[in-house]
Amino acid sequence: MLEIKAFVRVNIVDKVLQVLEAAGISNITVIDVRAIWTDKRERPREMHYSMELAERYMSVAKVETLVRDADCDRVIELIREAARTGRPGDGMVYALPVRSAVHVRTGRRDEDALSLGIGIVLEIPSLSPKIVSLSLAS
């Protein structure tokens, strides 16, 4: 099992959710977060100083879901295609291994818990995440 975390533009999150739901994924969490934009190489050249400060702390949506290993690449690609605008700041997608999942109400475990969606407790081992960047260098 893998936990997929995607950081996407807030104005694109509905499109991402529609694509995931159409693919049959129902265990989705969305959280509003603030991203810190620190990579100077990714900043648009035409950005003015005042815009630089405003854009450094960008509002983004964090979309999380838990998937079977076999579905990981397909789900990452669905998110990437839905979230991509081609501009810097499109976001990032991570896939992290999940050692165990337990559905709180039923006690179902691991892949059996995936079909139930909400109420899952995750144990994530401290391994390096698989990272996919959505921002493309121009």
C-alpha positions in Angstrom: 0.0 0.0 0.0 1.0 3.6 -0.6 -0.1 6.9 0.6 -0.2 9.5 -2.2 0.1 13.1 -1.2 -0.3 15.7 -3.9 0.2 19.5 -3.5 -1.8 21.3 -6.2 -3.1 24.8 -7.0 -6.3 25.6 -5.1 -8.1 26.5 -8.3 -7.3 23.1 -9.8 -8.2 20.9 -6.8 -11.8 20.3 -8.0 -10.6 19.0 -11.3 -8.2 16.6 -9.5 -10.9 15.4 -7.2 -13.3 14.8 -10.2 -10.7 12.7 -12.0 -9.9 10.6 -8.9 -13.5 10.0 -8.1 -14.2 9.1 -11.8 -11.4 6.5 -11.4 -13.1 5.0 -8.4 -11.0 6.4 -5.6 -13.2 7.4 -2.7 -10.8 7.6 0.2 -9.6 11.2 -0.4 -8.7 13.9 2.1 -8.2 17.5 1.0 -6.4 20.0 3.3 -5.7 23.7 2.6 -2.1 24.4 3.3 0.5 27.2 2.7 3.5 26.3 0.5 6.8 28.1 0.9 8.3 28.9 -2.5 12.0 28.9 -2.1 13.5 27.7 -5.4 14.6 30.9 -7.1 15.2 29.0 -10.4 11.5 28.3 -10.6 10.3 31.9 -10.1 9.0 33.7 -13.2 11.5 36.3 -14.4 8.8 39.0 -14.7 7.8 38.8 -11.0 8.1 42.1 -9.1 9.4 42.4 -5.6 6.0 42.9 -4.0 4.6 39.9 -5.9 7.6 37.9 -4.9 6.7 38.3 -1.2 3.0 37.5 -1.8 3.7 34.5 -4.0 6.4 33.0 -1.7 3.7 31.8 0.6 1.3 30.3 -1.8 -2.1 28.7 -0.8 -2.3 25.2 -2.1 -4.4 22.2 -1.6 -3.0 18.9 -0.2 -4.8 15.9 -1.6 -4.2 12.6 0.1 -5.3 9.1 -0.7 -4.3 5.5 0.1 -3.9 3.1 -2.9 -2.7 -0.4 -3.6 0.9 -0.7 -5.0 -0.4 -1.7 -8.4 -2.5 1.5 -8.7 0.2 3.9 -7.7 1.6 5.0 -11.0 -1.8 5.3 -12.6 -3.1 7.5 -9.7 0.0 9.7 -9.8 -0.4 10.2 -13.6 -4.1 11.0 -13.2 -3.2 13.7 -10.6 -0.4 15.0 -12.7 -2.5 15.3 -15.9 -5.4 17.0 -14.0 -3.1 19.4 -12.0 -0.7 20.4 -14.7 -0.9 23.9 -16.2 2.7 24.0 -17.4 3.6 27.0 -15.2 6.0 27.0 -12.2 4.2 26.1 -9.0 1.9 23.4 -10.5 2.7 21.3 -7.4 4.3 18.0 -6.3 3.1 14.4 -5.8 4.7 12.0 -3.3 4.1 8.3 -2.9 5.0 6.9 0.6 5.0 3.3 1.7 2.4 2.4 4.3 3.3 -0.5 6.6 -0.2 -1.0 8.0 -3.8 0.4 7.8 -6.6 -0.3 10.1 -10.2 0.7 9.6 -11.3 2.1 13.0 -14.9 1.0 13.0 -14.6 -2.5 11.5 -11.1 -3.4 12.4 -10.3 -4.4 8.7 -6.7 -4.3 8.0 -4.4 -3.3 5.1 -5.9 -3.7 1.6 -9.2 -4.9 3.1 -9.5 -1.5 4.8 -9.0 0.4 1.5 -12.4 -0.3 0.2 -14.0 1.3 3.3 -12.4 4.7 2.8 -12.8 7.0 5.8 -11.5 6.2 9.3 -8.2 4.7 8.4 -5.2 4.9 10.7 -1.8 4.9 8.9 1.6 3.7 10.0 4.2 5.1 7.6 7.7 3.8 7.9 10.5 6.4 7.7 11.6 5.6 4.1 12.4 8.1 1.4 9.3 9.1 -0.5 8.9 8.6 -4.3 8.7 12.2 -5.6 7.2 13.4 -8.9 7.5 17.0 -9.7 4.7 18.6 -11.7 6.6 21.8 -12.5 8.5 21.6 -15.8 11.6 23.7 -16.5 11.1 26.1 -19.4 
